[in-house]
Amino acid sequence: MILETERLRLRPLEAADAQWLFPILNDPEVMAHWDVPEIDDPDLVRAIVEGQVAAVEAGRAFHWTIRALEDDQVIGACDLSDIDWWHKRGEIGFLLGRGAWGNGYALEAMRAVISFAAAKGVRRLAARTHLGNKRSDSVLEKLGFEQEGLLRGHVLRDGEHRDCRLFGLLL
């Protein structure tokens, strides 16, 4: 399902979108607070995207590209994933290319995703950020998420265990 906001179009992810996401996932600054470092292999990005498309087809997730309405350029991606339909819960995530930072696009996109989740019957959303990711923490707080805990040593990246903040939102 396509979601539209004032400035954005969230289009369901397709395998062909890997080419547009590769430059974003290959940027060390964008990936500084992700579970994996920048990805310099386009084939790996394609495999990741294909896995996300398969999760959508299996009913476990929704993944979208974030596109600017003015020129239809891909500026990022977002998702509603790890959906547990029985317990009516899921997790959200978002990623923007560096050129799109500071414009309120993540907030705008995620408001649309949250509304979509609520319309689908989801009643609880979770989100996770790496400790120190102030930009994403700020977006989540503006969306009404509250910090629920600290996941100590949750991610092993570059040989070190990183802590993550866990956020939650009841719909």
BELSULZI-V677265 format. One record per pair of residues at least 4 apart in sequence whose C-alpha atoms are under 7 Angstrom apart, sorted by the first residue. I is the first residue (numbers start at 1). J is the second residue. If there is no record, write none. Layout:
<<I | J> <I | J>>
//
This chain:
<<1 | 12> <2 | 9> <2 | 10> <2 | 11> <2 | 12> <3 | 9> <3 | 10> <3 | 11> <3 | 112> <4 | 8> <4 | 9> <4 | 10> <5 | 9> <5 | 112> <7 | 68> <7 | 69> <8 | 66> <8 | 67> <8 | 68> <8 | 69> <9 | 66> <9 | 67> <9 | 68> <9 | 69> <10 | 64> <10 | 65> <10 | 66> <10 | 67> <11 | 64> <11 | 65> <11 | 66> <12 | 63> <12 | 64> <12 | 65> <13 | 17> <13 | 53> <13 | 63> <13 | 64> <13 | 65> <14 | 53> <15 | 46> <15 | 49> <15 | 50> <15 | 53> <17 | 21> <18 | 22> <18 | 45> <18 | 46> <18 | 49> <20 | 74> <21 | 25> <22 | 26> <22 | 42> <22 | 45> <23 | 27> <24 | 30> <24 | 97> <25 | 31> <25 | 38> <25 | 39> <26 | 38> <26 | 39> <26 | 40> <27 | 31> <27 | 38> <28 | 32> <28 | 37> <28 | 38> <30 | 97> <30 | 98> <31 | 37> <31 | 38> <32 | 37> <33 | 130> <33 | 133> <34 | 130> <35 | 155> <35 | 157> <36 | 157> <41 | 45> <42 | 46> <43 | 47> <44 | 48> <45 | 49> <46 | 50> <47 | 51> <48 | 52> <49 | 53> <50 | 54> <51 | 55> <52 | 56> <52 | 63> <53 | 57> <54 | 58> <55 | 59> <55 | 60> <55 | 61> <56 | 60> <56 | 61> <56 | 62> <56 | 63> <60 | 81> <60 | 82> <60 | 83> <61 | 80> <61 | 81> <61 | 82> <61 | 83> <62 | 79> <62 | 80> <62 | 81> <63 | 78> <63 | 79> <63 | 80> <64 | 77> <64 | 78> <64 | 79> <65 | 74> <65 | 76> <65 | 77> <65 | 78> <66 | 74> <66 | 75> <66 | 76> <66 | 77> <66 | 78> <67 | 72> <67 | 73> <67 | 74> <67 | 75> <68 | 72> <68 | 73> <68 | 74> <68 | 75> <75 | 96> <75 | 97> <75 | 100> <76 | 95> <76 | 96> <76 | 97> <77 | 94> <77 | 95> <77 | 96> <78 | 93> <78 | 94> <78 | 95> <79 | 92> <79 | 93> <79 | 94> <80 | 90> <80 | 91> <80 | 92> <80 | 93> <81 | 90> <81 | 91> <81 | 92> <82 | 90> <82 | 91> <83 | 89> <83 | 90> <83 | 91> <84 | 88> <84 | 89> <84 | 90> <85 | 89> <88 | 121> <88 | 122> <88 | 123> <88 | 124> <89 | 122> <89 | 123> <89 | 124> <89 | 125> <90 | 124> <90 | 125> <90 | 126> <91 | 125> <91 | 126> <91 | 127> <92 | 125> <92 | 126> <92 | 127> <93 | 127> <94 | 106> <96 | 100> <96 | 101> <97 | 101> <104 | 108> <105 | 109> <106 | 110> <107 | 111> <107 | 139> <108 | 112> <109 | 113> <110 | 114> <111 | 115> <112 | 116> <113 | 117> <114 | 118> <115 | 119> <116 | 120> <117 | 121> <117 | 122> <118 | 122> <118 | 123> <118 | 171> <123 | 170> <123 | 171> <124 | 169> <124 | 170> <124 | 171> <125 | 168> <125 | 169> <125 | 170> <126 | 167> <126 | 168> <126 | 169> <127 | 166> <127 | 167> <127 | 168> <128 | 164> <128 | 165> <128 | 166> <128 | 167> <129 | 133> <129 | 136> <129 | 137> <129 | 164> <129 | 165> <129 | 166> <130 | 163> <130 | 164> <130 | 165> <131 | 163> <131 | 164> <131 | 165> <133 | 137> <134 | 138> <135 | 139> <136 | 140> <137 | 141> <138 | 142> <139 | 143> <140 | 144> <140 | 145> <141 | 145> <141 | 146> <144 | 169> <145 | 167> <145 | 168> <145 | 169> <146 | 167> <146 | 168> <146 | 169> <147 | 165> <147 | 166> <147 | 167> <147 | 168> <148 | 166> <148 | 167> <148 | 168> <149 | 165> <149 | 166> <150 | 163> <150 | 164> <150 | 165> <150 | 166> <151 | 163> <151 | 164> <151 | 165> <151 | 166> <152 | 163> <152 | 164> <153 | 161> <153 | 162> <153 | 163> <154 | 161> <154 | 162> <154 | 163> <154 | 164> <155 | 161> <155 | 162> <155 | 163> <156 | 160> <156 | 161> <156 | 162> <157 | 161>>
//
